Amino acid sequence: MDDFLLYVKSTLDKFGSDLAASLSIDRKVDLDDIVNTQELLASDETAIVWELTMMNDNPIDPLYDLLFSMGVKVTGDPSNYNMMTLLSAVQNLFPQGANLKIFDYSGDVAGTEQKGDFTVSDVRVDPQQFDRVSGIRLISVRAKVVRGG
């Protein structure tokens, strides 16, 4: 599988960063980053958050199943209206049936060679998670992945 998992991960990071920029949200955190996640939970900042949950070959390489989550963290939003507005922007990024390209964004300069693509097969809004002062809500995205350009 060479560095294909890295390419998928860096593509998700790029989606999260671009979404945060388009919404003028300064904070963006990969939930697998323990240090930044703990800092985020201790802050009152609004943020775009995401995590790569699972990727496995199905049935064999170059075909894969992918599951990831992307969402928002907000504070001071008792009605959850701000959260839902931001979550809608996340959901609009990954409509069911969308075909999205995978590139290597892990280096200083983004790669120009397509490494694969994925087709969104299922999108679900997950239950809200609380840390006593803020809420995090994620959208789970399932996709079928094909390695290769």
N, C-alpha and C positions, 0 to 999 in steps of 0.2 A: 504494500500500500504506500510505499515511500513516504513522502511528507503530505499525503493527501488530507489526513486528519487536520494537520496544521493549516492547510489552505482553507478547509471548511471553517475551522475556528476563527481564522483571521478574517474571513468573509463575514461571519456573524459579528465580530468586533467592529468591522467597518459599517455594517448596517446600524448597529447601536450608536456608534459615534456620529454617523450622518444624521440619524433621526434626532439625536440630542441637539445637534447644530441647527437643524431645520426648525426645531421647536424653541430655540434660544434657551436651552437648558444646559448649564455649564457642567453639571455633574453627570458622569456616566460611569457605571461600575459593572464589571463582570462579577457575578455573584460567587464565582469560584476563587476570586481573589480575596482571601480571608481578611487581610489587613484593611484593604479599602472598603470591604463590606462592613466590617466592624465600625470603621470611622463614619461611614454613611449612616448606619443605624443610630449612631450617637449624635448625629447632626439633625438640623431641621431643614436641610436642603431637599429640594425636589430633584429627582434623578431618573434617568433611564437606566434600567438594569436588565441583564440577560445572563443566560447560562446555557452551555451545551450540555444536554442531559444524556444523550445516547446516540451512538452511531455504530452500526454493525452491518457487515456484508449480508445481503439477502437477495438471491441465494448465495452468490459468490461475487467477488470482485470482477467487474467494475460496478456492480449494482449494490446500493446500500439503502438502509432505512436510517432516517435522521429524526431526532426529537430534540427540540430546543425550546427555550422559553425566553420571552422578552416582555418587559412591562415597565411599570413606573412605581416610584416611591414618592409619596406626598405626605405633608404634615398639615395640620390645621384645616382639614377639609371634612367637617363632620357629615356633610351631605353626600360626599364622594363625587360631586359634580366635576371638580377639577380632575380627579383621578380618571373618571370615565371619559372626559374630553381627551386627555392624553392617551388613554388606553385605546380609544378609537383610532388615533393616529398610528399606533403600533399595529392594530388590526388591519388598517388600510395598507400597510406596508407588505403584508403577507396574505393577499386574498387567495382563497382556495382555487387551485388550478394555475396559479402564477408560476412561471418558469423563470428562475433566477440564476444568474451565472456565478461561478466560483472562480476567484482569482487568488493569487498569493499576495496578501497585504501585510505579511509579517515582517518585511524588511523596511529599510529606510525609504525605498522607492517601490511603489506598487508595481507588481508584475503586470505585464501586458498580455501574457499568454493565458488564455482561458484554461483552467484546470478541470472543469466539470460544470455541471449544473444540477439544480434540484427543482422539483415540481412539488408545490405545496398540496398535500392531500387532505389535511384536516387542520382546523384552527379552532381552539377552545379557550374560553375565558376561565381561568382557574379561580378557586376560592381566594379571598383576601387573606393576607397574612399580617399579623400585628406584632409590633415590638413595644407596645404600651403607649407610644407617643405618635407613631406614624403607621401608615398602611402601605403595604406592597401588594400589588396585584399584577399577575403575569398572564400572558397568553401563551398557551402551549401550541407549538407548530410541529406537525408531522410532515415529513417530506420524503419523496423518493429521490435518491441521488444517483447520478451517473458520473463516474470518473472519466476524464478525458475531455478534450476540447471540441 
